[in-house]
């Protein structure tokens, strides 16, 4: 997704700063909690009579959001390998290698550049993996990158769990929606954001909001049974914590829109000022659409 800058007062290390990742984690987990995918994954593990530790590979793990969500929802005795290019974020996961949940027996953090997938995934990493997972990564990568990953996962019969991919179903829901010009500006900003999300993010292209559909097609073509679930952020700005995330989000939308249309600076700044005031007054609800995708290998003995 387009990762907003942190709100004022938070030091930004990068677009993936620990401050921003911490700010979004509660919204991520709340969005995913209504889904049946954890149950489906547990059923798959049971159906194939999985024995031994459950081995997971988390790509672009950041500070460990995905691990903290999945670990308590999957069977115990888990071995995790987490990959990210940012050493400071990996340190938040557990740079000393110690598990951070009772279900986790082993935790390995690897600093690697995922844009070079052939170098990042070396040796027997995929050969020993039951589940390859990622959160808020899919929309940043290109279709060839994703196709390569899926081909490798299919060759080793790994399940694939891709979480929190943007799908473009965003909305600002105004309790006082009488300002038609402002509502039209909301829609215009979203169009600029969608265009910005398809700019290259370091993977020789970016799927942006097309990511969930492209991923499902590639996975099904590779012989997977794919299930998707909606995972929207639903932010009510009457609640301080959700308002803080909404402020950071709208700031990030402004930054992306300005990069996409610098000649529209005056109108975009006016839009931003209005919407930040509405957030501060608890007037807005914000929806940010995400899709989760669980893909199970469709092969003999795996149902």
Phi, psi and omega in degrees: 000172169283113185271113184294158171291152176296157177295165181306140179097350177252130180286130181261115174282320180194186175298342179249041183299152178298328179296313179295317181296322177293323181296323184273347190297317180298318179295321177300310184293320178296322180294326184274341187293340183272005188264156176269007190291325178298317178296318179298319180292318178297320178298319179297317180297321179293318184294332180263012177052051182298131178236156180081184181294148175277121186252125183234142177240117184252116184263133182062048192291342184060231182263011173102017180306310184296318177300314182295332176282312189282323188307312182285352184257000179239164182302155180289179182065060182258141172245120183248136166242123184244133184238131172204156180275349187258109182296326181292326176287320178300328179296331178288334179288315184150069184298341179273001177083003182276138180299152181243013178204150183299332181285346187263120177268330184215137182223123179236127178250130184235127177269107182214154180269109184287347178295336174255080188298325182295331179269329182288320181256092185247167174060226186258024184300314179280328181300328182260005186268132171277320184225129170256127186224159176201151177229133179057036178242323193305319184287348180274340189265167179269164178296317177299321178299313182294320179298321178296315179299313183295321177301317180293319179296317181296323182294337179251005178057040175276141166290154182233124181234106184248112189251155169055048174269131182296145178234002175087000181274069182255151177201145167256117183257111188262128177295337177236087190264029182281346183273091184294328180295321180290321178296322177294324178293323175305312181295321180295317179299319179296324176295319178295321180296316180300320178295319181295324183292347177261006171289156181297128178250023179103002181242026179061047182124162179218135181284333181056223185289350176281352189303311183300317180293318179296317181298316181298316179298314181297319181293316180294324176294336180269005175095020179264153166264114187252137176233134179244157176215142176287142179220063184281141163291135174235099187256123176255112188286002171284344178261124188306317182294320180288327176295323180296318177294319179297321178299314180295321181296312181293327175296318178295323176297319178299313182301316180294318181295322178294323177293325183282326185220070183298336180287350180256024188304313184300311181295321181291321178294322177295318177300314182298315180298317180297312184290326176293323176296320180293324175296313181300328181270004179069026187271341187251150159245143184236129174246131175236115186282131173226156176235135170257145182224125174245125181238125184251134178300132179258089184213166181304130179087356180232107184243000000 
